[in-house]
Structure formats: C-alpha cells, structure tokens
Amino acid sequence: MAIFPRILMLLALLAPLQLLAENITQADGYTIHHNALPVTTLSPEIATTYGLVRSKFRGLLNISVIKDVANTTGQPVAASVEAYATNLIGQRKDIALKEIREGEAIYYIGDFPITDQESLEFYLEVKPEGHSTPLKARLTQQFFID
C-alpha cells in the first residue's frame, strides 16, 4: 500500500469511480498522484479525522509524491507542495495544503470553495525533499452540486 495513500483507498470505497479517475504526472524520476473531488464524498468520520468541513460547496485536493524505484511500486517522499486553481474566467483560488503521514504514506490535502458546474484547473508545484528543481503538474476537474 506504499504507493497509494490510505485516504485514496478510503475514498475509493466511498465515491463513484468517475470521481476518482486518478491523475498522475511523471517527471524526473517521480510520480505525482493528484485528485480533486467534492468533500461530500468523504464520510463524516473521515472528514472529521482530517479536519475538513463536509459541505457541498467545498472540494478536496489530494496529492502524493512517489520516488520511482526500479522493480518496486516506488517510495513515498516528503515534498514542499504549493497549489492553486483557476476557474474559466481566470479567478485564482490558493489552496493551503497540510501534510498527512500514515505509516509510510505521505500525502498533502487541502480544501477549497466550489460552485455548481464549476470547472477548475489546478496548478501544482512539487519540490521533493532533496530534489533541487520543482516539478510541475496540472489537472482539471468539473464539480457538480446536488
């Protein structure tokens, strides 16, 4: 389970598969796993555990960084991670991330406001510990509010 943070496994049990279509970016010997989804896909217990407010008007960004290691699933690594999102009219939403460690898993989560049918493009800058150059990743997600 080293490659996938436990929160992703829990989310997989709680959300429809199309919400969790995993996005990855591979660069310079690292794989960055990144997903964005509505916070309401989390159970109340999980949201409370991670200090998240369950609201249909909140989204969750989840990021993990894996160092590629030959003949293995990779090694989770700590990183400096910065993230923001922009909507279709260019409004920027900075996303404060917090590091979560569970066993060997290391991941970064942050929540942000969403509106119905909003499409957000996320920009990530990841600097793995001991790596001199930041890695960049992007993903796009549209959110629907019931």
C-alpha positions in Angstrom: 0.0 0.0 0.0 3.0 2.3 -0.1 2.1 3.8 -3.5 -1.4 4.8 -2.6 -2.2 6.8 0.5 -4.8 5.2 2.7 -7.1 8.1 2.2 -7.3 7.3 -1.5 -8.3 3.7 -0.6 -11.0 5.0 1.7 -12.2 7.4 -0.9 -12.4 4.6 -3.4 -14.9 2.9 -1.2 -17.0 6.0 -0.7 -17.2 7.7 -4.1 -18.2 6.7 -7.7 -15.3 5.7 -9.8 -15.6 8.6 -12.2 -15.0 11.0 -9.4 -11.7 9.3 -8.6 -10.3 8.9 -12.1 -6.7 9.2 -10.9 -4.4 11.7 -12.4 -0.7 11.2 -12.4 2.2 13.3 -13.6 5.6 11.6 -14.1 8.7 13.8 -14.1 12.4 13.4 -13.3 12.2 10.1 -11.5 9.0 10.9 -9.5 5.3 10.1 -9.9 2.9 12.7 -8.6 -0.6 11.4 -7.8 -3.2 14.2 -7.8 -7.0 14.1 -7.4 -9.7 16.7 -6.8 -13.2 15.8 -5.6 -16.1 17.1 -3.6 -15.6 16.9 0.2 -19.1 15.4 0.5 -17.7 12.1 -0.9 -15.9 11.6 2.4 -17.8 10.1 5.3 -18.3 12.4 8.3 -15.8 10.4 10.3 -13.0 10.7 7.7 -13.7 14.4 7.2 -13.5 15.0 11.0 -10.3 13.0 11.2 -8.6 15.2 8.6 -10.2 18.5 9.9 -12.3 19.0 6.8 -15.8 20.6 6.7 -18.2 18.4 4.8 -20.1 20.8 2.6 -21.4 20.5 -0.9 -19.7 23.9 -1.5 -16.1 22.5 -0.7 -13.7 20.5 -2.8 -10.7 18.5 -1.7 -7.3 18.3 -3.4 -5.2 15.2 -2.6 -1.5 14.9 -3.7 1.2 12.3 -3.0 4.7 12.1 -4.3 6.4 8.8 -5.1 10.1 8.4 -6.0 10.4 5.9 -8.8 12.5 2.9 -7.7 13.2 0.1 -10.2 11.4 -3.2 -9.6 9.2 -1.7 -6.8 6.0 0.4 -6.5 8.1 3.3 -5.5 8.9 5.1 -2.3 6.7 7.9 -0.8 8.7 11.1 -0.2 8.1 14.3 1.6 7.9 17.4 -0.5 7.2 21.1 -0.5 3.9 21.4 -2.3 2.1 24.5 -3.5 -1.2 24.5 -5.2 -3.8 26.9 -6.7 -6.7 26.6 -9.0 -8.2 28.9 -11.6 -11.8 28.9 -13.0 -12.8 29.6 -16.5 -12.7 33.4 -16.1 -9.3 33.3 -14.5 -10.1 33.8 -10.8 -7.4 32.3 -8.7 -8.0 30.1 -5.6 -5.0 29.5 -3.5 -5.1 26.1 -1.7 -3.4 25.7 1.7 -2.1 22.1 1.9 -1.3 20.1 5.0 0.9 17.1 5.2 -0.6 13.8 6.4 1.6 10.8 7.4 0.1 7.4 7.9 2.7 4.7 8.3 4.9 5.1 5.3 2.4 7.0 3.3 2.8 10.8 2.9 0.2 12.9 1.2 -0.9 16.5 1.1 -4.6 17.6 1.3 -6.3 20.9 1.1 -9.9 22.1 0.7 -11.3 25.0 -1.4 -14.6 26.5 -2.3 -16.6 25.2 -5.3 -19.8 26.2 -7.2 -22.2 24.1 -9.3 -20.8 23.1 -12.7 -17.5 24.9 -11.9 -14.5 23.7 -13.9 -11.2 24.3 -12.1 -7.7 23.9 -13.5 -5.2 23.0 -10.7 -1.6 24.0 -10.8 0.9 22.2 -8.6 4.5 22.9 -7.9 6.2 20.0 -6.1 9.7 20.0 -4.8 10.6 16.6 -3.4 12.9 16.6 -0.4 16.5 16.6 -1.6 15.5 17.5 -5.2 16.7 20.8 -6.4 14.2 21.6 -9.1 10.4 21.9 -8.6 8.2 19.6 -10.6 5.0 21.0 -12.2 1.7 19.2 -12.6 -1.8 20.2 -13.7 -5.2 18.7 -13.6 -8.7 19.8 -14.5 -11.9 18.9 -12.6 -15.5 19.9 -13.0 -17.7 19.9 -9.9 -21.4 19.4 -9.7 -23.5 20.3 -6.6 -26.7 18.4 -5.9 
